[in-house]
Amino acid sequence: MTDEVVFYHNPRSRAQMAHWMLEEVGAPYRIVPIDFGKGEHKAPSFLALNPMGKLPTIVHRGTVVTETAAIIAYLADAYPQAGLAPALDDPSRGTYYRWLFFGAGCIEPALLDEILKRPAPEQKTALGWGSYDDVLNALKTALGKGPYLLGDRFSAADVYVGSELRWGMMFGAPGLKGETLFEDYVARLNDRPALQRIEATAG
Ligand SMILES: N[C@@H](CCC(=O)N[C@@H](CS)C(=O)NCC(=O)O)C(=O)O
């Protein structure tokens, strides 16, 4: 079985986050471009892989993986030589999981609240992400020691959380640009050669 990762991709999407990770781990991969305008992500052949009709989606060693955070975590484990995930018995694995899941479960919906200007619901305690301000405050605590979420160690959690922050900054979510802690963190990530490589090809 080939070790090549088949990567369904469109540069104007969250697929860029997975693309960065593919470059970080040095995985052999083949890009299958998906044209949103032509509706290729809603074609039956693509829906058979990802019933959500969304990117990113990868196929590796015969298994489909969807959801950006899952793809990033999967690649960290599939290519352990890159050293982007703490070992299973390393206590920092807990911190690593914590921020990866926080990225998908809290940062992502909180950012969308702001970017899409979604009205706040009355029953806030049922929201898993609390509020946008709570999420930013938690992130400030997480990054306070730095330089990365696991301290000195860069990990796949930074690829995902950092991608979310970069994305939030791009769409003008409040409280990110001009906040030194976030600006410095994103600047450190922007220095990663793997990220620079994929940015250079994004067009
Ligand atoms: N929960 C998914 C969201 C993926 C997602 O919404 N991708 C967007 C692009 S950024 C997409 O494919 N949209 C196409 C559509 O829904 O029609 C993840 O984290 O990967």
The ligand as an SDF file (V2000), in Angstrom:
LIG
                    3D

 20 19  0  0  0  0  0  0  0  0999 V2000
  -15.2970   21.2570   10.7370 N   0  0  0  0  0  0  0  0  0  0  0  0
  -14.5610   21.2920    9.4920 C   0  0  0  0  0  0  0  0  0  0  0  0
  -14.9710   22.5150    8.6990 C   0  0  0  0  0  0  0  0  0  0  0  0
  -14.4560   22.4310    7.2940 C   0  0  0  0  0  0  0  0  0  0  0  0
  -15.0620   23.5360    6.4300 C   0  0  0  0  0  0  0  0  0  0  0  0
  -16.0830   24.1470    6.7640 O   0  0  0  0  0  0  0  0  0  0  0  0
  -14.4220   23.7510    5.2850 N   0  0  0  0  0  0  0  0  0  0  0  0
  -14.9390   24.7230    4.3650 C   0  0  0  0  0  0  0  0  0  0  0  0
  -13.7950   25.4950    3.7320 C   0  0  0  0  0  0  0  0  0  0  0  0
  -12.8900   26.4700    4.8920 S   0  0  0  0  0  0  0  0  0  0  0  0
  -15.6410   24.0390    3.2160 C   0  0  0  0  0  0  0  0  0  0  0  0
  -15.1870   23.0220    2.7460 O   0  0  0  0  0  0  0  0  0  0  0  0
  -16.7430   24.6260    2.7700 N   0  0  0  0  0  0  0  0  0  0  0  0
  -17.4280   24.1720    1.6000 C   0  0  0  0  0  0  0  0  0  0  0  0
  -18.8980   24.0250    1.8270 C   0  0  0  0  0  0  0  0  0  0  0  0
  -19.3230   23.7670    2.9670 O   0  0  0  0  0  0  0  0  0  0  0  0
  -19.6140   24.1380    0.8620 O   0  0  0  0  0  0  0  0  0  0  0  0
  -13.0560   21.2680    9.7510 C   0  0  0  0  0  0  0  0  0  0  0  0
  -12.6290   21.7450   10.8180 O   0  0  0  0  0  0  0  0  0  0  0  0
  -12.2960   20.7900    8.9060 O   0  0  0  0  0  0  0  0  0  0  0  0
  1  2  1  0
  2  3  1  0
  2 18  1  0
  3  4  1  0
  4  5  1  0
  5  6  2  0
  5  7  1  0
  7  8  1  0
  8  9  1  0
  8 11  1  0
  9 10  1  0
 11 12  2  0
 11 13  1  0
 13 14  1  0
 14 15  1  0
 15 16  2  0
 15 17  1  0
 18 19  2  0
 18 20  1  0
M  END
$$$$
